[in-house]
């Protein structure tokens, strides 16, 4: 009997309360063992933020591609000459590097 009373004396006062113990057990259960636990919630939040960043990046790439498509379809000869340095058979091409 003295062993149990010595053990009770070593615990803090709030752990002697049965409601505090049940709340602590419930909190640990929800934190780790429930289907929607804190760890999976944090993982899901980080995955959502990463996917949102990818979404914005891909939307920007789509806009750039659409602008490029419009440029190509409006004047394909100009685009080919400026981008790929193409020339006609009777022309000479001078490339001046930008500094």
C-alpha angles and dihedrals in degrees: 000000000000090000091059093046090049089050091050091051092056094057119085116255096252091058091057089066113091091215092055091049092049091047091049092050091048091048092051090046093052092042097056116004107041121097091246100040130164095259094053090044091056091047091050093049092051091047091050092051091048091050091049090054090050089048092055091046092051092046089055091049090051091051091049091049092050091050090049091049091053090049092050095046094047096053115000094172093056091047092050093048095048099039105035098023092237121172139185121256096259097044134089122219122218117191116199112192117225117236 
